[in-house]
Amino acid sequence: MKVAKFGGSSLASSRQVKKVVNIIKADSERRFIVVSAPGKRSSDDIKVTDLLVELYHTRLENRDVSALIETIFERYQEIGAPFHVDEAILNQIRQDLQSLADIPYENNPHFYDTVLASGEDNNAKLIAGILQAEGENARYVNPQELGMLVTDEPQNARILSKSYTSIYQWRESEETLVIPGFFGYTEAGEVCTFSRGGSDISGAIVAAGLKVDLYENFTDVDGIFVAHPGYIHHPESMAEVTYREMRELAYAGFTVFHEEALMPSYRAKIPVVIKNTNNPSHPGTIIKNERSNHDNPVVGIASDEGFSMIYISKYLMNREVGFTLRVLEILRDFNLNYEHMPSGIDDISIILRANQLNPELEEELLRKIAYEIDPDELRITHDLTMVVVVGEGMKHRVGTTAESTAALARKSINIEMINQGSSEVSIMFGIHKEREQDAIRTLYYTFFE
């Protein structure tokens, strides 16, 4: 039994949807289908979700949204036309979109979520209708009917544990169920969306709730590459990767999977396979609890920019009881989250996302650290990129860190910070962002060529 999730690029046009229909028909075990909103048909196209964001802002400006609604509806109509979808389904989609023009937005914290969720919701109705027109015993199921209850946190909802029991009740359904991704309902009946990568999260939740054997995530690539294809020409793809490795890679900049999307499947011990809608016979990349092949200690290299580093140096810092606590309390007072905190005997580096800072806040923060901590040296470095080498096999092989630093040294890439956790699953290097591509390339050729 499988859950198959199809992303926006797989559902962008009638031509792509025909491939999806064939994939579903090809395997009777694909009985639970989770869908995103239609994506881009070409590089210069606009995703339905982006059109809905525009609709949201247009409503806030008290301007007419009827033309936008018609544009969005035409996308669904165009996708469904070759399949001769029941006119009643298209009418229902049109009515749902038109209702967005009347929903009150003042003092309505769920308005944005409701507008955006309609992209996935209406696409699920359409895909169910297309499958019916193609002779499949398919049915659209709303997340509320499915039992997907979430916390009341707009744009950042989390699943409530009791949802899994409700979802399991659908396991024996004889119909092919088509479920919209990206959102659930609060216990008060309000729409709440998950964070970015929300449809992947929905797919993982449905897979865990139904206790299926496999969660298939269909996208537009043949699995997961070991490094960014924009930096490496035809990089290798991974045959398999562990949940732990994938979470590290997702956190460090891999956009194939949002890190939170893995947790429901991981906890339920359900393998996830990334497959290509345009090449469904390719085995793709499977994510599971343990890897069977540890020949290469490194499985992937990722990078993420937009970091700043606060460096604090003080002689005999290690003898001051509560030193780190005092630093963390200052960060808390400024409502700042930190990402990493490597330290030495006399110094400590605090890595945080730069988007939390502005010049005024930064000046106040440094002033308070200087006053409270009285450091010998205090400075902040901007425009850092975190480059991460990931692989559970590193703990079984000596010298991976040495090989990594030697590779960076060969390209004269200065390391501002290095951090390796005790788990030895990843090694992180902080470098200046203009050397990001050079770093990815030299590390790739060190471990994969």
N, C-alpha and C positions, 0 to 999 in steps of 0.2 A: 504494500500500500504506500502511495507516494503523495506528497504535496508538491505541486509545481507552481512556482511563482514566475511571472513574466514581467519584465521591466518595461519602461516607457518606449525604448527603442524597438522592442519586439512587438509593440502594439500601435505603432505610429501611423500605419496606413493599412488599407485593405490587403495589400500585397503581403505585408508582414503578418497580419492576422491570419491569412491563409496558411502560412507556415506554422503558426501556433495551433490552428485547428488540426493540421496534419500530425503535429507532435502529440497532441492530446489523443487523437484517434489511434495513433500507432501503439499505444500502451494502455490497456484497460485498467492498469493499476494507478494511472494518473486520474484520480477521482476527485481531488480537491485542488482547485485552481485559484491562486491569489493573483490579482492584477493591479498594475500601476495605472496612472492616467496616461493617455497617449503622449508620446515624446515627439522629438523632432523628426520630420520626414527627410530633411536634408540639413546641411550645416548652417544654412541661413534661415531655417524655419524657427517657429516659436512653439515651445511646449505648451500643452493645454494648462499645465500648472502655472506657467508664467502669465498666460492670458487671465487666469483666475486671480493672480496677484494684482494684475492691472485692474481687474474688475473691482477688487476690494478697495484699492486706493481711489478709484473713480467714485465709488459709493461714498467714501469718506469726504470727498470734495463736493458732495451733493450734485454730481453731474449725471447725465443720462447714461445708462449702461445697456440700453436695448441693442445697440449695434454690436457691442462686445459679446453679449449673450448670443446673438445670431451667429457671430463668427465662431464661437465655441461650439454651438450646436452643429454648424456645418461640418466641423471636424468629425463629429460622431456620425453624422448623416453620410458623409463621404466614405467612412470606413465600412459602414453597414450596407451601403447600396449594392455592391456586387453579390451580396449574400441574400438579398431580398428579405431583410429582417421584417418581422411583424410591425406594421405601422403603429400599433398600440405602444410598443416599446419605445419607438422614437418620440411619440407624443409625450410619453411619461418623462423622457429625458428632457424634452423641451420645457415641460411644465416645471420640472425640478430646477432647471437653470433660471427660468423666469421668476421663480420664488425668491431667488437670491436678491432680486431688486427690491423686495418688500421686507426682508428681515431687518428688524431694528438693529442698528449698530451702536447706538449710544448706550453706555453702561452695559455693554454685552461683551464680556471677555472671551466668549466662544465664537464671535462672529467670524474672525479670521479663519479659525479652524473649520467652521461650517462651510465657508466659501471654498477653501482649498480641498477639503475632503470630497466635495462634489465631483471633482475630476476623476478620482478612483471609483467613487460610488456609481456614477453614470456609466463608466467604462465597464464595470462588472455587469450592469444590466445589459449593455450592448453585447458583450462577449457571450453571455448566457443566451441571448437571443440569436446570435450567430450560430452557436453550437446547436441550438434547437432547429434552426433553419437547415443545418447540415445533417440533421437526423439523429443528433445525440440527445439522450435523456438528461438534459442539463437544467439547472435551476440557479437563479440569483439568490444569494443569502446575504442580508444586511448584517453587519457586525453585531448590532444589538440583538437581532434574532439568534445569531450564532452563540451569543453569550460572552462577547468580548468586552468585559467591564474594565475600565481604566481609572487611574487617579485623576482628580480634577486639577490638572496642570496643563493649561493650554499650551500647545506646541512642544510639550515635553512630557506627555503622558507616559505612565508606566502601567503595565498589566497588573490587575489584581489576581492573586493566586487562585481565588475561587472560580475564576473564568475557565481554568483548565478542566474542571469537572463538567461545566456546562458544555464546553466545546466537545468533550469526549462523547457526549450523547449523540453526536452526529456521525459517529464512526461507522455505523452500520447502514448509513443512507445508501440507497441503490441508485441515486441520481449523481450526476457529476455536478458538484457544487462550485459555483463561481463566487468568490468572496473579494470585496474590495480591500485593498491594503491601505496602510498609512494612518488609519484612525480606529478608535473604539468609542464607547459611550460611557459616560460617568454613571454612577448609580442614580443620579437625578435625571438622567436621560439627555445630557448635553454631549455634543460632539467634541472630542478632544483628539488632536493628532499626536503622533509620536514625533520624536526629533528627526533630524535629517536621516535619510535611509529608512524612512518609516515603513515602506512596503516590504522591505526585507525583514524588518522586525515583525510585521504581521504574519509573514510566511512562516517564520520560525516559531511564532506563538501557536499558529494553527497546527504545525507539524508536531509540536510538543504536546498540545492538547489532545490531538487525535492518536498520539503514540504510533505514528507511522514508521515505516522501515527506512525511508529516505526522503530528504527534502531537496528537491531540484530547483536551482535558481537559474533561470534562463536570462541571458543577457546578450551582448553582441560581440563577445570575444571567446576564443577557444580556451577557456579556463583563465587562470591567474598567472601573469608573467612574474618572473623573479625580480624584475626591475622595471622601471617606467619605460614603456616603448617609445616615449618621446625623447628619452635620453640615450637609449640603446637601440641600435638597429637590429630588429628581429631577435629580441631577447628570448631565452629559454622560457618555457612554461612549466609550472609545477604539476607533477602528476598527483601528488598528495602532500598535505600539510596538516599539522595538528591544530586544534582549536587555539591552543596557547600561542603558537607561532602566528596564526592568522590574526589573533587579537592584537599582538604586538605590531604586526605590519599595518593593520587597519588603523590603529592609533597613530602610527608614525607616517600616515599619508596615503596608504593604499586606498583608492576610492571604489574598488570593486565591492567592498563590503564595509558597512558601518560597524564599528566595534561592538555596539550594543546589540546588533542584530544576531550575533552569534550565541548570546547567553542562553536563550530559551532552548535552542537545539543542543547546546553543550550540556546543560543540566539534565536534559532528557536523554543524553547519549545517542542522539540521532545524527547519522552522517549527513553532511551537506555537500552536494556536488554542483559546481559552477559549470554551466553548459552554454553552448552558443545556439541561439534560435536559428541562425543562418547556416549552421553546420552541426545539426543535432547528432550525427553519428560519431562526432569526436568525443572521446571519453571525458574531456574536461579536467577539472581539478577537484579532487575530493578532500573535504575537510573532516577529520575524525579525531578521536581521542588520542590515538597513538599512530606513529608512522612505522611502516614495516621496513623502510629503506633509510639507513643512516649513513650511506656512503659519503655524501657531501655534508659536512657539519653545518653549512649555511643553506637555508632554503630561499631567502629573499633579502633584498636591500631596499629600504624605503627612505623617504625624506619628507620633511614638512618644514615650511618656512614660517616666519612671523613670530619669532621668539626674542625675548630680551633676557639678559643675565645681570643680576646684581651680585657683585663680588665684594665680600667682606673679609678683611684680614685683620687679625688681632693676635699679638704675641701671647702664648699660653692660653689661647681660647679654650683648649680642651680641658683646662683645669677649672674653668668657671662653670659651676653647677647651674643648670637651667639656661645656658647661653642660647641654645637653639630654640628653646621655648619662648624666650623673649623676642627673638626674631620673628617667630611664627605669630606671636600675639600682635606684633606691629602689622604684619600682613593682614591678619584678621580685622584689625581696626580700620584698615583701608579697603576691606572687602575684596581682597585679592586672593586668587587661587594660584598655587605654585604647581609646576609640573614635575620638577626634579630638584634634588638638593644634594649634590655630591659635596663632600667635605674632606679636609685634611686636618693636620694637627693645629695649624694656626689660621686656617681660612675655610670659607664656605661659599659656595656658589648657588644662587637661587635662580632657577630657570622658570620663567612664566610667559604666558601668552601676551604678546605686545599690545594686542587690541584692548587689554584692560587698562592701559596706561594713556595718559595725556601729559603734556608738558607741566601743567600746574600740579597734577597729582604726583607726578614723578619728583618734582622739586620738594613737595611736602614730605613725601615718603623718605627721600634721602636725608632730609633735615632731621626727621624723627629718628631714623636709624643712627645718624651721627650723634644725636643727643642722648639716646637711650643706651646705645651699645659702646660708644666712644671707640670706634675702630682705628687701627693704625692706617688702614687703607680702605677706601670705599669708592667704588665706581660702578657705572652701569653701561653695558654694551648692548647696542641694538642691532637689528638686521641679521639675526642669527638663524641658521637652518640646522635642524636636528637630522642627522643621517644615522640610520639604525641598521645594523647587521643582525639578522635574526636566524636562529636555528637551534633546536634542542640538541642537535648533535655536537654543538660546541663544547658541552660539558664533558664529552667523552674523548676530546682531542686537544692536545696541548698546542698552543701557538697561534690560535685564531686571532687573538687580540694583537699579537706581534705582527702577523701578516697584514692585518687591517691598518695598523699605524704605519707600517713600512710602505704600504701602497699609497697612503696619503702623503707620506714624506717624499716619495718619488716624484709626486706632482707639486711639491712645495706648498701643500695645503696646511695652513696653520690650524692646529686643534685648540679651540678656546676652552673646551670642556670635554671630559670623557667620563662615562658612567656605565658601570656594569653591575647589574643586580646579582644577588647571591644565587639566584636560580640559574644563572648563566644561559638564559634563553636569548638574550639580546645584549649588544654592545652599542652604546649611543655616543656619537661624536657631535659636539657643537662647533660649527664652522661658520664663516661669513657666507652670506647667501649667494654672493657672486661666484663662489667656487662649488656650488651645489652639483651642477652637471659633471664637472671634472671629478668630484668625489665619487659620485654614483658610477661613473664609467671605470675609474681605476679599481674600485672595489669589485665591480662586476667581472672585469677581466682577471682579477686575482682569484676569484672563487669559482667562476663558471667557464672560463676560456683557457 
